[in-house]
C-alpha cells in the first residue's frame, strides 16, 4: 500500500495546521476512499477508509443532510 499510488481527490482545511485529506486507491486489492485528518502534513489516526459501495451509501446520506439544510435555509428566507 504505497501512498504514491493514491490519488488525492480533495482537501478540506480545518485549521492553520490541520486538514482533511481525501484519497482514492487500492488497499488489499480493493478500491477504497480514505478520509483522514492530517496534522502538520502527517496523517493521524482520525479518519475512515471505505470501499466504493460504502462510499455510495455515504453519498446518499450526505445528500439527505444537504437537502435538509437547503430546506431549512429556504424556510428561513421565507420567514424574513
N, CA, C and O atoms as CSV, one atom per row, in Angstrom:
chain,resi,resn,atom,element,x,y,z
A,1,UNK,N,N,0.831,-1.171,0.000
A,1,UNK,CA,C,0.000,0.000,0.000
A,1,UNK,C,C,0.883,1.244,0.000
A,1,UNK,O,O,0.951,1.967,0.994
A,2,UNK,N,N,1.546,1.483,-1.104
A,2,UNK,CA,C,2.384,2.672,-1.218
A,2,UNK,C,C,1.509,3.900,-1.397
A,2,UNK,O,O,0.627,3.921,-2.255
A,3,UNK,N,N,1.752,4.919,-0.588
A,3,UNK,CA,C,0.958,6.135,-0.672
A,3,UNK,C,C,1.138,6.838,-2.003
A,3,UNK,O,O,0.297,7.656,-2.375
A,4,UNK,N,N,2.217,6.545,-2.739
A,4,UNK,CA,C,2.440,7.162,-4.042
A,4,UNK,C,C,1.379,6.733,-5.041
A,4,UNK,O,O,1.126,7.446,-6.013
A,5,UNK,N,N,0.753,5.582,-4.821
A,5,UNK,CA,C,-0.251,5.054,-5.736
A,5,UNK,C,C,-1.635,5.654,-5.488
A,5,UNK,O,O,-2.566,5.371,-6.242
A,6,UNK,N,N,-1.788,6.462,-4.463
A,6,UNK,CA,C,-3.081,7.018,-4.099
A,6,UNK,C,C,-3.307,8.345,-4.799
A,6,UNK,O,O,-2.399,9.171,-4.890
A,7,UNK,N,N,-4.521,8.548,-5.292
A,7,UNK,CA,C,-4.904,9.794,-5.953
A,7,UNK,C,C,-5.569,10.708,-4.928
A,7,UNK,O,O,-6.521,10.303,-4.261
A,8,UNK,N,N,-5.079,11.923,-4.801
A,8,UNK,CA,C,-5.704,12.892,-3.895
A,8,UNK,C,C,-6.915,13.485,-4.599
A,8,UNK,O,O,-6.797,14.089,-5.665
A,9,UNK,N,N,-8.089,13.303,-3.982
A,9,UNK,CA,C,-9.336,13.803,-4.556
A,9,UNK,C,C,-9.671,15.204,-4.065
A,9,UNK,O,O,-10.308,15.979,-4.778
A,10,UNK,N,N,-9.242,15.532,-2.844
A,10,UNK,CA,C,-9.537,16.850,-2.324
A,10,UNK,C,C,-8.999,17.048,-0.931
A,10,UNK,O,O,-8.537,16.119,-0.269
A,11,UNK,N,N,-9.075,18.307,-0.506
A,11,UNK,CA,C,-8.606,18.702,0.826
A,11,UNK,C,C,-9.653,19.614,1.447
A,11,UNK,O,O,-10.273,20.425,0.759
A,12,UNK,N,N,-9.842,19.474,2.745
A,12,UNK,CA,C,-10.741,20.344,3.490
A,12,UNK,C,C,-9.948,20.933,4.647
A,12,UNK,O,O,-9.638,20.224,5.604
A,13,UNK,N,N,-9.612,22.233,4.575
A,13,UNK,CA,C,-8.860,22.850,5.662
A,13,UNK,C,C,-9.662,22.846,6.954
A,13,UNK,O,O,-10.872,23.076,6.942
A,14,UNK,N,N,-8.992,22.587,8.059
A,14,UNK,CA,C,-9.644,22.598,9.369
A,14,UNK,C,C,-9.085,23.703,10.254
A,14,UNK,O,O,-9.820,24.358,10.993
A,15,UNK,N,N,-7.785,23.899,10.167
A,15,UNK,CA,C,-7.117,24.964,10.924
A,15,UNK,C,C,-5.840,25.311,10.173
A,15,UNK,O,O,-5.612,24.831,9.063
A,16,UNK,N,N,-5.016,26.145,10.785
A,16,UNK,CA,C,-3.755,26.537,10.144
A,16,UNK,C,C,-2.823,25.351,9.939
A,16,UNK,O,O,-1.992,25.369,9.030
A,17,UNK,N,N,-2.950,24.314,10.776
A,17,UNK,CA,C,-2.030,23.170,10.680
A,17,UNK,C,C,-2.715,21.849,10.344
A,17,UNK,O,O,-2.040,20.858,10.067
A,18,UNK,N,N,-4.042,21.824,10.367
A,18,UNK,CA,C,-4.776,20.569,10.146
A,18,UNK,C,C,-5.661,20.657,8.906
A,18,UNK,O,O,-6.195,21.717,8.579
A,19,UNK,N,N,-5.805,19.521,8.225
A,19,UNK,CA,C,-6.717,19.434,7.092
A,19,UNK,C,C,-7.167,17.991,6.909
A,19,UNK,O,O,-6.447,17.051,7.247
A,20,UNK,N,N,-8.376,17.833,6.365
A,20,UNK,CA,C,-8.870,16.525,5.969
A,20,UNK,C,C,-8.360,16.275,4.566
A,20,UNK,O,O,-8.472,17.141,3.697
A,21,UNK,N,N,-7.800,15.095,4.336
A,21,UNK,CA,C,-7.291,14.717,3.032
A,21,UNK,C,C,-8.106,13.533,2.533
A,21,UNK,O,O,-8.224,12.518,3.220
A,22,UNK,N,N,-8.664,13.665,1.344
A,22,UNK,CA,C,-9.488,12.607,0.758
A,22,UNK,C,C,-8.707,11.990,-0.386
A,22,UNK,O,O,-8.358,12.675,-1.348
A,23,UNK,N,N,-8.427,10.673,-0.281
A,23,UNK,CA,C,-7.632,9.963,-1.278
A,23,UNK,C,C,-8.376,8.727,-1.773
A,23,UNK,O,O,-9.209,8.154,-1.070
A,24,UNK,N,N,-8.054,8.338,-2.989
A,24,UNK,CA,C,-8.619,7.122,-3.583
A,24,UNK,C,C,-7.463,6.219,-3.985
A,24,UNK,O,O,-6.466,6.676,-4.544
A,25,UNK,N,N,-7.609,4.928,-3.692
A,25,UNK,CA,C,-6.560,3.983,-4.049
A,25,UNK,C,C,-6.994,2.555,-3.784
A,25,UNK,O,O,-8.177,2.278,-3.583
A,26,UNK,N,N,-6.030,1.654,-3.786
A,26,UNK,CA,C,-6.317,0.241,-3.531
A,26,UNK,C,C,-5.682,-0.176,-2.222
A,26,UNK,O,O,-4.540,0.171,-1.922
A,27,UNK,N,N,-6.450,-0.930,-1.450
A,27,UNK,CA,C,-5.987,-1.498,-0.184
A,27,UNK,C,C,-6.373,-2.969,-0.205
A,27,UNK,O,O,-7.557,-3.303,-0.253
A,28,UNK,N,N,-5.395,-3.835,-0.171
A,28,UNK,CA,C,-5.624,-5.277,-0.291
A,28,UNK,C,C,-6.446,-5.596,-1.549
A,28,UNK,O,O,-7.377,-6.399,-1.504
A,29,UNK,N,N,-6.089,-4.960,-2.662
A,29,UNK,CA,C,-6.739,-5.155,-3.967
A,29,UNK,C,C,-8.205,-4.755,-3.983
A,29,UNK,O,O,-8.955,-5.216,-4.842
A,30,UNK,N,N,-8.627,-3.914,-3.059
A,30,UNK,CA,C,-9.995,-3.396,-3.028
A,30,UNK,C,C,-9.912,-1.889,-3.210
A,30,UNK,O,O,-9.155,-1.217,-2.509
A,31,UNK,N,N,-10.686,-1.357,-4.144
A,31,UNK,CA,C,-10.722,0.090,-4.370
A,31,UNK,C,C,-11.411,0.764,-3.181
A,31,UNK,O,O,-12.541,0.425,-2.828
A,32,UNK,N,N,-10.714,1.715,-2.578
A,32,UNK,CA,C,-11.224,2.379,-1.384
A,32,UNK,C,C,-11.015,3.893,-1.473
A,32,UNK,O,O,-10.233,4.388,-2.285
A,33,UNK,N,N,-11.737,4.605,-0.613
A,33,UNK,CA,C,-11.529,6.032,-0.416
A,33,UNK,C,C,-11.156,6.213,1.046
A,33,UNK,O,O,-11.819,5.682,1.937
A,34,UNK,N,N,-10.095,6.962,1.284
A,34,UNK,CA,C,-9.610,7.216,2.634
A,34,UNK,C,C,-9.829,8.689,2.947
A,34,UNK,O,O,-9.366,9.557,2.207
A,35,UNK,N,N,-10.530,8.975,4.037
A,35,UNK,CA,C,-10.782,10.334,4.501
A,35,UNK,C,C,-10.075,10.435,5.847
A,35,UNK,O,O,-10.505,9.826,6.826
A,36,UNK,N,N,-8.982,11.212,5.894
A,36,UNK,CA,C,-8.146,11.199,7.085
A,36,UNK,C,C,-7.707,12.611,7.454
A,36,UNK,O,O,-7.386,13.426,6.590
A,37,UNK,N,N,-7.701,12.877,8.752
A,37,UNK,CA,C,-7.202,14.143,9.265
A,37,UNK,C,C,-5.677,14.117,9.245
A,37,UNK,O,O,-5.055,13.171,9.729
A,38,UNK,N,N,-5.090,15.157,8.686
A,38,UNK,CA,C,-3.636,15.310,8.666
A,38,UNK,C,C,-3.287,16.519,9.506
A,38,UNK,O,O,-3.919,17.569,9.398
A,39,UNK,N,N,-2.284,16.365,10.338
A,39,UNK,CA,C,-1.815,17.445,11.190
A,39,UNK,C,C,-0.353,17.721,10.857
A,39,UNK,O,O,0.485,16.824,10.947
A,40,UNK,N,N,-0.047,18.941,10.479
A,40,UNK,CA,C,1.315,19.318,10.075
A,40,UNK,C,C,1.829,18.359,9.000
A,40,UNK,O,O,2.966,17.892,9.060
A,41,UNK,N,N,0.972,18.074,8.017
A,41,UNK,CA,C,1.276,17.206,6.870
A,41,UNK,C,C,1.489,15.739,7.213
A,41,UNK,O,O,1.978,14.979,6.377
A,42,UNK,N,N,1.130,15.323,8.429
A,42,UNK,CA,C,1.245,13.913,8.818
A,42,UNK,C,C,-0.138,13.343,9.097
A,42,UNK,O,O,-0.954,13.992,9.751
A,43,UNK,N,N,-0.412,12.125,8.602
A,43,UNK,CA,C,-1.722,11.518,8.867
A,43,UNK,C,C,-1.891,11.195,10.347
A,43,UNK,O,O,-0.944,10.796,11.026
A,44,UNK,N,N,-3.120,11.376,10.832
A,44,UNK,CA,C,-3.438,10.997,12.205
A,44,UNK,C,C,-4.253,9.707,12.173
A,44,UNK,O,O,-4.532,9.170,11.100
A,45,UNK,N,N,-4.631,9.215,13.340
A,45,UNK,CA,C,-5.475,8.016,13.415
A,45,UNK,C,C,-6.942,8.352,13.160
A,45,UNK,O,O,-7.762,7.457,12.957
A,46,UNK,N,N,-7.270,9.650,13.171
A,46,UNK,CA,C,-8.656,10.059,12.965
A,46,UNK,C,C,-8.986,10.011,11.482
A,46,UNK,O,O,-8.412,10.750,10.682
A,47,UNK,N,N,-9.903,9.145,11.128
A,47,UNK,CA,C,-10.295,9.030,9.741
A,47,UNK,C,C,-11.052,7.746,9.498
A,47,UNK,O,O,-11.336,6.977,10.417
A,48,UNK,N,N,-11.373,7.536,8.232
A,48,UNK,CA,C,-12.122,6.341,7.854
A,48,UNK,C,C,-11.699,5.920,6.448
A,48,UNK,O,O,-11.396,6.756,5.597
A,49,UNK,N,N,-11.686,4.621,6.227
A,49,UNK,CA,C,-11.427,4.066,4.908
A,49,UNK,C,C,-12.661,3.273,4.518
A,49,UNK,O,O,-13.076,2.362,5.234
A,50,UNK,N,N,-13.248,3.623,3.378
A,50,UNK,CA,C,-14.480,2.986,2.922
A,50,UNK,C,C,-14.288,2.412,1.523
A,50,UNK,O,O,-13.588,2.997,0.696
A,51,UNK,N,N,-14.923,1.248,1.260
A,51,UNK,CA,C,-14.886,0.722,-0.095
A,51,UNK,C,C,-15.900,1.493,-0.943
A,51,UNK,O,O,-16.670,2.296,-0.415
A,52,UNK,N,N,-15.902,1.253,-2.238
A,52,UNK,CA,C,-16.726,2.046,-3.155
A,52,UNK,C,C,-18.213,1.903,-2.852
A,52,UNK,O,O,-18.942,2.891,-2.937
A,53,UNK,N,N,-18.683,0.724,-2.505
A,53,UNK,CA,C,-20.106,0.553,-2.173
A,53,UNK,C,C,-20.469,1.362,-0.932
A,53,UNK,O,O,-21.544,1.958,-0.867
A,54,UNK,N,N,-19.576,1.381,0.046
A,54,UNK,CA,C,-19.829,2.163,1.260
A,54,UNK,C,C,-19.830,3.660,0.945
A,54,UNK,O,O,-20.587,4.424,1.543
A,55,UNK,N,N,-18.981,4.073,0.007
A,55,UNK,CA,C,-18.946,5.486,-0.400
A,55,UNK,C,C,-20.273,5.881,-1.041
A,55,UNK,O,O,-20.765,6.987,-0.815
A,56,UNK,N,N,-20.852,4.992,-1.832
A,56,UNK,CA,C,-22.157,5.283,-2.453
A,56,UNK,C,C,-23.221,5.499,-1.378
A,56,UNK,O,O,-24.047,6.403,-1.498
A,57,UNK,N,N,-23.206,4.686,-0.344
A,57,UNK,CA,C,-24.154,4.842,0.759
A,57,UNK,C,C,-23.905,6.145,1.507
A,57,UNK,O,O,-24.850,6.857,1.846
A,58,UNK,N,N,-22.645,6.457,1.764
A,58,UNK,CA,C,-22.295,7.708,2.438
A,58,UNK,C,C,-22.758,8.906,1.618
A,58,UNK,O,O,-23.260,9.883,2.174
A,59,UNK,N,N,-22.593,8.837,0.313
A,59,UNK,CA,C,-23.032,9.926,-0.570
A,59,UNK,C,C,-24.538,10.155,-0.434
A,59,UNK,O,O,-24.982,11.301,-0.358
A,60,UNK,N,N,-25.316,9.095,-0.404
A,60,UNK,CA,C,-26.773,9.222,-0.253
A,60,UNK,C,C,-27.118,9.892,1.077
A,60,UNK,O,O,-28.007,10.742,1.137
A,61,UNK,N,N,-26.422,9.513,2.125
A,61,UNK,CA,C,-26.673,10.101,3.446
A,61,UNK,C,C,-26.321,11.582,3.443
A,61,UNK,O,O,-27.085,12.403,3.951
A,62,UNK,N,N,-25.172,11.929,2.875
A,62,UNK,CA,C,-24.753,13.329,2.838
A,62,UNK,C,C,-25.674,14.175,1.966
A,62,UNK,O,O,-25.886,15.354,2.248
A,63,UNK,N,N,-26.223,13.581,0.908
A,63,UNK,CA,C,-27.197,14.307,0.079
A,63,UNK,C,C,-28.456,14.620,0.882
A,63,UNK,O,O,-29.064,15.674,0.696
A,64,UNK,N,N,-28.853,13.707,1.779
A,64,UNK,CA,C,-30.000,13.974,2.655
A,64,UNK,C,C,-29.701,15.145,3.582
A,64,UNK,O,O,-30.553,16.006,3.800
A,65,UNK,N,N,-28.498,15.173,4.124
A,65,UNK,CA,C,-28.095,16.272,5.003
A,65,UNK,C,C,-28.158,17.581,4.232
A,65,UNK,O,O,-28.687,18.572,4.734
A,66,UNK,N,N,-27.626,17.593,3.025
A,66,UNK,CA,C,-27.609,18.790,2.198
A,66,UNK,C,C,-29.036,19.225,1.846
A,66,UNK,O,O,-29.338,20.419,1.864
A,67,UNK,N,N,-29.900,18.284,1.532
A,67,UNK,CA,C,-31.290,18.590,1.212
A,67,UNK,C,C,-31.986,19.194,2.420
A,67,UNK,O,O,-32.719,20.174,2.288
A,68,UNK,N,N,-31.766,18.621,3.593
A,68,UNK,CA,C,-32.367,19.153,4.821
A,68,UNK,C,C,-31.878,20.567,5.099
A,68,UNK,O,O,-32.667,21.424,5.499
A,69,UNK,N,N,-30.593,20.824,4.896
A,69,UNK,CA,C,-30.031,22.159,5.130
A,69,UNK,C,C,-30.616,23.157,4.143
A,69,UNK,O,O,-30.921,24.289,4.519
A,70,UNK,N,N,-30.777,22.755,2.877
A,70,UNK,CA,C,-31.356,23.645,1.873
A,70,UNK,C,C,-32.798,23.972,2.219
A,70,UNK,O,O,-33.235,25.109,2.041
A,71,UNK,N,N,-33.547,22.986,2.712
A,71,UNK,CA,C,-34.943,23.212,3.098
A,71,UNK,C,C,-35.030,24.202,4.246
A,71,UNK,O,O,-35.882,25.090,4.237
A,72,UNK,N,N,-34.158,24.058,5.230
A,72,UNK,CA,C,-34.147,24.978,6.373
A,72,UNK,C,C,-33.793,26.394,5.927
A,72,UNK,O,O,-34.378,27.369,6.398
A,73,UNK,N,N,-32.833,26.493,5.017
A,73,UNK,CA,C,-32.409,27.798,4.524
A,73,UNK,C,C,-33.555,28.486,3.786
A,73,UNK,O,O,-33.764,29.689,3.943
A,74,UNK,N,N,-34.299,27.722,2.979
A,74,UNK,CA,C,-35.440,28.278,2.255
A,74,UNK,C,C,-36.538,28.706,3.217
A,74,UNK,O,O,-37.168,29.744,3.014
A,75,UNK,N,N,-36.775,27.919,4.262
A,75,UNK,CA,C,-37.785,28.281,5.265
A,75,UNK,C,C,-37.413,29.581,5.961
A,75,UNK,O,O,-38.269,30.437,6.184
A,76,UNK,N,N,-36.141,29.729,6.304
A,76,UNK,CA,C,-35.682,30.947,6.967
A,76,UNK,C,C,-35.833,32.169,6.071
A,76,UNK,O,O,-36.178,33.252,6.543
A,77,UNK,N,N,-35.573,31.995,4.772
A,77,UNK,CA,C,-35.700,33.089,3.817
A,77,UNK,C,C,-37.168,33.497,3.672
A,77,UNK,O,O,-37.473,34.686,3.574
A,78,UNK,N,N,-38.064,32.532,3.658
A,78,UNK,CA,C,-39.494,32.829,3.519
A,78,UNK,C,C,-40.036,33.542,4.759
A,78,UNK,O,O,-40.951,34.357,4.645
A,79,UNK,N,N,-39.493,33.252,5.926
A,79,UNK,CA,C,-39.966,33.852,7.170
A,79,UNK,C,C,-39.451,35.279,7.378
A,79,UNK,O,O,-39.935,35.981,8.265
A,80,UNK,N,N,-38.510,35.702,6.599
A,80,UNK,CA,C,-37.937,37.043,6.793
A,80,UNK,C,C,-38.767,38.102,6.154
A,80,UNK,O,O,-38.424,39.282,6.226
